Amino acid sequence: MNENYLPEEVISSKIYFIRDQKVMLDSDLASLYAVETKQLKRQVRRNIERFPEDFMFELAQVEFEILRSQFGTSSWGGTRHVPMAFTEQGIAMLSSVLNSSTAIKVNIQIIRVFTKIRQVLTDTMSMKLEIEEIKKKLSNQNQNIELVFSYLDELMDKKENAEPRKSIGFKQKNKD
């Protein structure tokens, strides 16, 4: 049995960053689950207590207009209602209200994609921190090297501008 029902690229292309959260829209989820958007919304509204604000929110009209302008009106199918946006937790909760085998399979895949995205972001942040640490070390080393060179320059200046020292001990008479 093929564990991957849909390619990861299809799912990840439907994840948006809205209100500083990774979300998926109701129409995209409905198409992935092979149900009508109004059926998905109906099930969510019937079980609204399962979807607090951090699980699902409706887009503001301004957010909706921005998204619509990015994708073009045709891809939205002329929808008149603002979409619902589901966070990862909201998507996980959808499997409990949409009780079809397709929804369950797709849901598992979506959660796996979200997990991969989170891991990539964590890895990226970790790499950025390591790079910053290396930059600091290099900066400190550059300062240390500059300090060594300045000390060397001082020593060279002292050697070049050194006054002749008085000889101590027996003086030889010039044979002139």
ABEGO torsion letter per residue (X at the ends): XBABABBAAAAAAABBBBGGBBBBBAAAAAAAAGBBAAAAAAAAAAAAAABBAAABBBBBAAAAAAAAAAAEAAAAGGBABBBBBBBAAAAAAAAAABBBAAAAAAAAAAAAAAAAAAAAAAAAAAAAAAAAAAAAAAAAAAAAAAAAAAAAAAAAAAAAABBBBBBBEBBBBBAX
